[in-house]
Amino acid sequence: MSARILDGERLAQLIRSELKLKVADLARRGIRPVLGTILVGNDGPSARYVSMKHKDCEEVGIESVHQHLGPTATQGELQAAIDRFNMDSSVHAYLLQLPLPVGLDQWEALTAIDPAKDVDGLHPVNLGRLVMGEEGPLPCTPSGIVKLLASNAVPVEGRHVVVIGRGLTIGRPLALLMALKRPGCNAAVTVVHTGVPDLALYARQADVLVAAAGSPGLVTPDMVKAGAAVVAAGVSWEGKRLVSDVEDSVAEVAGWITPRIGGVGPMTRAMLLVNAVAAAERSLAEPPLPVGSKRGSR
């Protein structure tokens, strides 16, 4: 058996093409979506990733603005950068590139972001919406994985999804999303991690196996059910080389598999653009109600 490739780059290009039309429509209505980015420090992979996001914005017609803080930036300086984007009505959505340098409080920074401008979908308010099954910006990598599986007609509803990894950006929100009663989801979901003694026992039960642990070569062919869909969402850097949580040889066992490059990554960036355009569209809609109030109430 040789697995069918879950081509994230091809699908991401289709999404960007669709977004161009939405951006053009917004322009006719007097709105140009603006995405902001904040980068703290000089981490090479983070800087490259932010640069790629700005390139994606340019392709679809989204304006991008950037704030770069040095590696010695204080919590107060980071807060000031967040406050500027929160207060700038021209910026519809923005992101804080993670991880932050040692010494900065990630929780404090993330919770300071205006939930309405949270393009990553990681603010506690937006994660709470996900828990409740309410509409809101979804975390980009989980929503990208769901869309990638659906576009390739991978059976998910009613099937067993095993997620290896419990991180904030992928594992936990993906498990919540996959369990919701909505198209492309509605699955039985098991979450495990590298601290589980017999990881392979759980992995072999998966109809859809998502590796999101950031542990190179963690998933081997003997851990995969024949014909299962395998999504390599966890990656690490070995020098300048990007390495996957999934061994290349897994392709001989799986029914579907994401490539090491051009799988989940492009989908994450594409869904970030989707969230940014959605934020701009919301700016044309009726302002949100204060908590606890109802339309038409007196």
C-alpha positions in Angstrom: 0.0 0.0 0.0 1.2 3.5 -0.8 -0.7 6.3 0.9 -2.5 9.1 -0.9 -0.9 12.4 -0.2 -2.9 15.0 1.7 -1.6 18.0 -0.3 -2.0 21.0 2.0 -0.2 23.4 -0.4 -2.6 22.7 -3.2 -5.7 23.2 -1.0 -4.2 26.3 0.6 -3.7 27.8 -2.9 -7.4 27.2 -3.6 -8.4 28.9 -0.3 -6.2 31.9 -1.1 -7.9 32.2 -4.5 -11.3 32.2 -2.9 -10.1 34.8 -0.4 -9.0 37.1 -3.2 -12.6 37.3 -4.3 -13.8 38.1 -0.7 -11.1 40.7 -0.3 -12.0 42.3 -3.6 -15.7 42.4 -2.5 -14.7 44.0 0.8 -12.7 46.6 -1.1 -15.8 47.5 -3.1 -17.5 48.1 0.2 -14.7 50.4 1.5 -12.8 47.9 3.6 -9.4 46.5 3.1 -8.5 43.7 5.6 -5.5 44.5 7.8 -3.5 41.8 9.7 -1.0 42.7 12.3 1.9 40.6 13.6 4.0 41.0 16.7 7.4 39.2 16.9 9.5 39.3 20.1 13.2 38.4 19.7 15.3 37.0 16.9 14.2 33.4 16.7 15.0 32.3 13.1 12.0 29.9 12.5 9.6 32.4 14.0 10.9 35.2 11.9 10.7 33.1 8.7 7.1 32.1 9.6 6.0 35.7 10.1 7.6 36.6 6.8 5.6 33.8 5.1 2.4 35.1 6.6 3.1 38.6 5.3 3.8 37.1 1.8 0.5 35.3 2.0 -1.3 38.5 2.9 0.2 40.3 -0.1 -1.0 37.5 -2.4 -4.7 37.8 -1.5 -4.7 41.6 -1.0 -4.6 41.8 2.8 -2.6 44.7 4.2 -0.1 43.6 6.8 1.6 45.6 9.6 4.3 44.4 11.9 5.8 45.2 15.3 9.2 43.7 16.1 10.4 43.9 19.6 14.0 43.0 20.6 15.0 39.9 22.6 15.4 42.0 25.8 11.8 43.4 25.5 10.0 43.6 28.8 6.5 42.5 29.6 5.5 46.1 29.7 6.8 46.8 26.2 5.0 43.7 24.9 1.8 44.9 26.6 2.2 48.3 24.9 2.5 46.7 21.5 -0.6 44.6 22.2 -2.5 47.7 23.4 -1.6 49.6 20.1 -3.2 46.9 18.0 -6.2 46.6 20.3 -6.8 50.3 20.0 -6.1 50.7 16.2 -9.4 50.4 14.5 -7.7 49.9 11.1 -6.2 46.6 12.3 -9.0 43.9 12.0 -7.0 41.0 13.4 -3.5 40.3 14.7 -1.3 37.6 16.1 1.5 37.3 18.7 4.1 34.9 17.3 4.9 32.1 19.8 7.0 31.0 21.5 8.0 34.1 23.5 11.5 34.5 24.8 12.2 33.2 28.3 11.1 35.6 31.0 7.9 36.8 29.3 4.5 35.6 30.5 2.7 34.0 27.5 -0.6 33.7 29.4 -0.6 37.4 30.4 0.1 38.4 26.8 -2.5 36.1 25.1 -5.2 37.2 27.5 -4.5 40.9 26.7 -5.4 40.4 23.1 -8.8 41.7 22.1 -10.8 38.5 21.4 -12.4 40.0 18.4 -9.0 40.6 16.8 -7.5 37.2 17.9 -6.6 35.7 14.5 -5.1 32.6 16.0 -8.2 31.7 17.9 -6.2 31.1 21.1 -7.7 33.7 23.4 -9.5 32.1 26.4 -12.8 33.7 25.2 -12.5 32.1 21.8 -11.3 28.7 23.1 -14.4 28.9 25.4 -16.6 29.4 22.3 -15.0 26.3 20.9 -15.8 24.3 24.1 -19.4 25.5 23.9 -19.7 24.8 20.2 -20.3 28.5 19.4 -19.1 30.4 16.4 -15.8 32.2 16.7 -12.3 32.3 15.2 -11.0 28.7 15.3 -7.4 27.8 16.1 -5.7 27.8 12.7 -3.9 24.4 12.7 -6.9 22.4 14.0 -9.3 24.0 11.5 -6.8 23.5 8.7 -6.5 19.8 9.5 -10.3 19.4 9.5 -10.6 21.1 6.2 -7.7 19.1 4.7 -9.2 15.8 5.7 -12.7 16.8 4.5 -11.4 18.0 1.1 -9.8 14.6 0.5 -13.0 12.7 1.6 -11.2 11.1 4.5 -14.0 9.5 6.7 -14.0 11.3 10.1 -17.6 11.4 11.3 -18.2 8.5 13.7 -14.6 7.3 13.3 -11.9 7.0 15.9 -9.5 10.0 15.9 -6.3 9.7 18.1 -4.4 12.9 18.8 -0.9 12.5 20.1 -0.1 15.7 21.9 -2.0 18.0 24.2 -0.6 21.4 23.4 -2.5 24.7 23.3 -2.1 25.3 19.6 -3.0 21.9 18.2 -3.7 18.9 20.5 -6.3 20.3 22.9 -8.3 22.5 20.5 -8.2 19.8 17.7 -9.6 17.2 20.1 -12.5 19.6 21.0 -13.1 20.5 17.4 -13.1 16.9 16.2 -15.6 15.9 18.9 -18.2 18.6 17.9 -21.3 17.6 16.0 -20.5 19.5 12.8 -19.5 18.5 9.3 -16.1 16.9 9.0 -16.0 16.2 12.8 -18.4 14.3 15.1 -15.7 11.7 15.9 -14.8 9.6 18.8 -11.6 11.3 20.0 -8.7 10.0 22.2 -5.9 12.3 23.3 -2.6 10.8 24.4 0.9 12.1 24.9 4.5 11.0 25.1 4.0 10.3 28.9 1.6 7.4 28.1 3.5 4.1 28.6 2.1 2.2 25.6 1.5 4.9 23.0 1.4 2.4 20.1 -1.5 0.6 21.7 -3.7 3.7 21.3 -2.2 4.8 18.0 -3.0 1.5 16.3 -6.7 2.0 17.1 -6.9 5.2 15.1 -8.8 5.6 11.9 -7.3 9.1 11.8 -4.0 9.5 13.6 -2.7 13.1 14.3 0.8 13.4 15.6 1.3 16.8 17.3 3.9 16.1 19.9 6.9 17.8 18.4 8.9 14.6 18.8 10.9 13.7 15.6 10.1 10.2 14.2 7.7 9.4 17.0 5.2 7.6 14.8 6.6 4.5 13.1 4.8 2.1 10.7 4.1 -0.5 13.4 2.0 2.1 15.2 -0.4 2.7 12.3 -3.5 0.8 11.4 -3.4 -0.2 7.7 -5.4 2.3 5.7 -5.6 4.9 8.4 -5.2 8.6 7.7 -2.0 10.0 9.3 -1.5 13.7 9.8 1.9 15.0 10.8 1.1 18.2 12.6 4.1 18.2 14.9 7.5 19.3 13.6 10.9 20.2 15.0 14.0 21.9 13.7 17.3 20.0 13.5 19.6 22.8 12.5 18.0 24.2 9.3 16.1 21.0 8.5 12.4 20.6 9.4 11.7 17.1 10.8 8.3 15.5 11.3 6.8 13.5 14.1 6.0 10.8 11.5 8.6 8.6 9.9 8.5 8.7 6.1 8.1 4.9 6.0 4.6 5.2 7.5 3.4 6.1 4.0 3.7 2.4 3.1 1.0 1.5 5.7 -1.3 4.5 5.8 -4.2 5.2 3.5 -3.6 8.9 3.5 -0.7 10.9 4.8 0.5 14.5 4.9 3.9 15.2 3.4 6.8 16.4 5.6 6.7 19.8 3.7 3.5 21.1 2.1 1.0 19.4 4.4 -0.3 21.0 7.6 1.9 24.1 7.5 0.3 25.7 4.4 -3.1 25.0 5.8 -2.3 26.7 9.1 -1.3 29.8 7.2 -4.4 29.7 4.9 -6.8 29.4 7.9 -5.1 32.4 9.5 -6.0 34.4 6.4 -9.6 33.0 6.6 -9.8 34.3 10.2 -8.4 37.7 9.2 -10.9 38.2 6.4 -13.7 37.1 8.6 -12.7 39.7 11.2 -12.8 42.4 8.5 -16.2 41.1 7.4 -17.4 41.3 11.0 -16.4 45.0 11.1 -19.1 45.7 8.6 -21.8 43.9 10.7 -23.7 45.1 13.7 -21.5 45.7 16.7 -21.6 42.8 19.3 -23.9 43.1 22.2 -22.6 43.6 25.8 -22.5 40.4 27.7 -25.9 39.5 29.1 -28.0 41.7 26.9 -30.5 40.7 24.2 -31.5 42.4 21.0 -34.9 44.0 21.3 -34.9 44.0 25.1 -35.9 47.1 27.0 
